[in-house]
Amino acid sequence: MNGSCCLYGEWPKNHTLRQIAQKLNLVRDVRQIFGLPDRADDLARDGSVLDSAFYTNRDLASITPEEVRREAEAQAPHGTVYMTEQKTEGVSEGFWGKDENGDLFIFILDPAGFDEMNTAAEVMGSTILRLAGYYVTYPAVVTLEHLELDPEAAAEEGLTQKDVDQFKGRRAVGTRALSGFRGPWTYWVHRDRRELRALQVFGAWINNYDQVDHNTIASLFDKDAGLLRYHVVDTSSAFGSASNRVKEPSAGYVNNTVDVHRLVTTPLRWLATPFGYRDPWDPAQPVVSPAVGRFDANLEPRLWKPQYPNLAYEDMDEEDAEWAARIIGQFSDELIETIVGLAKFSRPEDAAYMAKTLQERRDIIVRTYLEED
């Protein structure tokens, strides 16, 4: 998705205007100061999250690896892909195209020098969030061996065979386009929903640090009733990937623009350094491989944050976090290995490392929110 809309639109709003508006709500602000944010208001009497336009409850224990693979195959592009338009937004290389069935997809490629990293992250992250119950687009790893120029696109868009040849034969992730597209939605407006606050915990699990306003889509799924469905999209910056590059060691702990909290606390951290204070990340964290990027089991879930402010996360309470942790704990080793298999890593050691690390991070989250006193 286009990160510039966040930097020049939602980031200033979330860091300044909406922060001020939130401070003017004195009752809400006082509760925040004492660590007692307003309880989510979309709950059933027993505290469970109801099915809604944002979320649907799923029984993870009943989902088999075969079902996961079958669903992924059914949603993948089929046969020859016909290029219809160059991708112009965002930082990743790609294009729009239709498969033999006439279904529209956006195809994104890996950054130079990091084959498989971006495409694997998109498939694994989207599958995890969808299985957890969120509405997410369907991506699939493909090899663009059968890629042709759409005749209408050649006439209307000015595309040439040269445009096609730059992608032909390369690995990509093809994501099925949503019908009824209505544009992005903001977490700020819906910040009292438990499933949106708790996305912070899912973000920490897979280090999806671009899980913010500009990676959302509202779509019209019932035209007669005018009903919308709210999707979270684009996990290409999850795991060890930063979409068009490898993640920095601090990713997931520091805002990438101006981290006000870190700026204000800098003197305190300097003073505490001689007494053993260290940042929660390893500045020397290595790149595991070009396909994995920087991703390990060194995780402090309570300290995790996205690269841009997300005000729904700031209102997350312990009940919200525990709800997410219970769902994450239901992802079995076998289910995680199945999800990693959809990424189609060419090296078995990369797949094994990714599965093991996800399992370890899952266990850390469960211990942090469900087992600590």
N, C-alpha and C positions, 0 to 999 in steps of 0.2 A: 504493500500500500504506500501511498505518498506520505513520507515522513515530514515533508515541508509544511503540510497543513497543521501538523501538531506543533512544530517549532514556532510557526508564525501565527497560529490561531489558538489551539487548545492549551499549549504550554503556558503562554502569558495569562490566560484566563484561570487555569488551575493553580498557577503559582501566585497570582496577585488578586485579580478581581473576585474570583470565587472564594479564595481564602478570606478576603475582607468580608464578603457577604456571610461567610460561615461564622466569622468572629462577631458579627453584629447580632447573631442569634445567641443571646447571652446564656440561655438555659442549656443549649446544645454545647456551647463553648465551655461552660463550667464543668459539665459532665465529662468532656474530653480531658480537661486538666486533671481530673481525679481518676482518669482511666475507666470511666463509666459511660461510653458512648451510647447514644440512643439504640435500643434494641431494634433489630430488623422488624419491619412491619408487614412482611408478606408471608407470615407463618400461619400454619394450622394451630389449633389449640394445643396439640402435643409438641409443638416446636418444630415440626417437620416442614420442609419446603414443598409447596404445592406445585403441580404442573402448571406451566404458564407459557407465555410467548417468549420467555427468556430461557426456560429450562424444563426438562422432562425427566422424571425419575426413572432410572434404569436399574435392573437387577443384574449387577455385574457377575454374580455367582452363576447365573443361568446362561451367560454368554460364552459360547465355545470358540476356540481358535478357528474352527472351520467357518463359523458364522462371520467372524471378523474378516477372514480372507475372502469369503464369498461376497460380502457387502462391498469390500474394496474393489474387487474385480468388476462388479456390476456397475459401479460408478466411474470406472476408468474410461478414458477415451478408447474407442474401438476402430480398428482398421486405419486406413490412410487419414492423415491430418491435413487439412487445407488451411493454409495461412491466410487470414483475413485482414489483419491490422498489426502494425508495430505497437509494442507497449511504450507509452510515453511518460507514464508517471512512476514515481518511486526510483529506487537506486539499483534494482536488479535488472539484468538483461532478460528480455523475453518478448512474447508476442501473443496475439489472440488467434484462435483457429477453431475450425469445426471438424468433428470426426465424421466417419462415414454415415452415422445416423443423423447428422445435422445438428448435433448438440454442441454448444459453444463452451470453450475452455480457454483459460489463460495459462500459458506455458512459461515457466520461469526456469532459468538455467543457473548453474553454480558459478560462483566467482572464480576468476582465474587463479590457479594454484591450489584450490580447495574443492576438488572434484568430490561430489556426493554430499558435501556438508549442508548446504542450503536446502537442497531437495529432500534429503533425509529428514532434516529438522521439520520441514513443512508437513511431511506425511506423518511422522511420529507424533508431533505435538497436536495436530488436528485430530488424529484418531483418539488420543488420550482424552482430550476435552470432549469430543463427541460421545465416547463411551461413558464419560462421567456424567453426561446428561445435558450438555450445552448444545445449542444449535451452531453447527460449524460446517463450513463448506467441505466438499469431498476432493482431496488431492490424491494423485497416484503418480508414482515414478514411472516414466516411460523413456524409451530410446527412440529418437525421431528419425528412424530409418525410412519410414514411408511418409514423407512430408512433401506436399505439393503446393503450388501457388493457386489460390482461389481465383478463377477467371474474373469474377465480379470485382474482387479486391484489386486486381491488376488494372482494371478500367477505372474504378472509382477512387482508390487510395493511392494509385501510382506505384504499387509494389512491383518489384521485378524479380526475376529468378535469382539474382544476386542476394536479395533479401532472404530468400528461402535457403540458399546454399550455406549461409553463415551458421544456420542452425541444424542443418540436415546431418543425421547420424549421431547427434549429441544427446546426452542424458538431460532430462528435464523433469519437472514436476508439473503435471497437468491438473488444474483445479477447475471443476465444473462451475460454470457461471450460475449465479442465482437469478431466478426469474422474479419479476416484480420489484426490482431494485429501487430503493427509496433514499439511499445515502446513509452516511454514518449516524450513529446515536452517541450520546455522551453518558458516561458513568455518573457524572455529577447529578443529573436529573433523576437517576434511579438508584442513588447511593444507599437507600434504606432497604434494598433487597439483599437477603442473606447470600444468595447464590452469586451475586456480583461482588460483594465485599470479600467473600471467601475465595474468589478467583486469585487473590493474592497468594494463598497457600498453594494452589495449583501452579501459579507462576513460579513460586520458589522451587517446587519439585522439579520442574523442567527448565528452570531459569529462562522463562519466557519474558524477558525484560522489556519487550516492546508491546506488552499487553495493555494498551491504553486506547484513548478515544478514537484515534485515527484508524485503528484496526477493528472496526465494528461495521456492521451493515444491517440496516432495517430493510426487510422485504415484505411486499404485500403478498400474502399466501391465500387470502380469501377475498376476491374482488367484490363479491356481492355484499359481504358483511363489512368490508373495509378493514379486515384484521391484519395486523402486522406481526412479523416474527423477528426477533432480535438475535443476530448472529455475532459471534466473535470469530475473527478471521486472521489469517497470516501468522503462522508460528515459525516463519523462516528465521526469526531471531531467537529461537529457543535453543536449549542445550548448549553446544559450544560455538554456535553460529551467531554472527551479528549481521546476517543477511548477505551483505556484499563483502564481508571480511570476517576474520576470526575475532571472537570476543576478547576484550581486555580482561586481565585477572580481576579487576574491580567490578566487572559487570554483575548487576544484581544487588550491589551494595551502595552505589553512588548514582545520583542523577547525572545524566550526561551533559546537561546544560549548566545551570547554576544550582548546585545543591546547597540551599540556604542553611539547612541544619548542619551540614558538614562545615560550611564556611564559618558559621557562628561558633561552633565548638572547636575550631582549629587551635586556639590558645590552650584550651583544656587538654587536648590530646598531646600537644607538645610538652606540657608540664607533666603529663602522666607517662610519657615514653620512658624516662629513666626508671620508673617503677614497674615496668613490664607491660605497659599498654601496647597492643599491636592491633592493626586493622584486622577485620575478620577474614580477609582474603590473603592469599599467598602471592606477593608481587612477582615471585619467580615461577609461578604456575606454568608448566610447560604446555605446549600444544601436543595433544595425544597423538594425533595423526591429521593429515589434511582433511579426511572425511569426518572426523569427530570434532576437531577444533579444541577449544579449552572447555573441558567439562569434567568435573570430578565429584567426589562424595564429601568434599569439605563444604558443609552447609550449616548456616545459622538461620533457620526459618524465620525467627522473629525479627531478624535484622534485614531481611530481603526487601528490596524495593525495585520498582520498574525504572526505566531510564528517564521517563517523564512523570510528573505527579499524576496520581490517580486518586481522586478524593473519595471514591467508594472504599478504597483500601484503608484510608485513614480512619474510617468509622468502624472497621472490623473489630468485633469483640471476641472473647474466648469462645462463646457459643458458636459464632460463625466459623472460627478456625477449627473447632472440634468437629463441626459438621463436615467440613472439607476433608479433614484428616481421616474421618471414618470412611469416606468414599475412597480416598487414596489407598487406605489399608486394604480395600477389597480387590485391588489390582494384584492378582496372583503372579508368581514368578512366570508361570506358563503364559499368562495373558500378556505380560510385559514382553516376553521373548517373541510372541506372535506379532505384537505391534512393531517391534524393532525389525522383524523379518520383512515387513512391508516397505522398509526403507531401502531394501535391496543393496546393502553394502557389498562391495566386491571382495573385501577382505573379511574372512570369518572372525579374525581377532577384533576388528572394529565392532562388529555386531555383538560379540561376547562382552566386550568392554562396556558398550552402551547399556546392554541389558543389566549387567552387574551393577553399574553405577546408578541406574534408575532404581533398582531394587534397594540399594543401600540408602539412597536419598528418601525413598518411600519410608523405610524403617526409621530414619531420623525424624521425619515429620510425625509419624505415629507416636514415637517416644516423646517428642516435644509437646504435643498437644493432648495426648490421651493417657500418657503414663507418668509424666512428671507431676509431683505434688504441687 
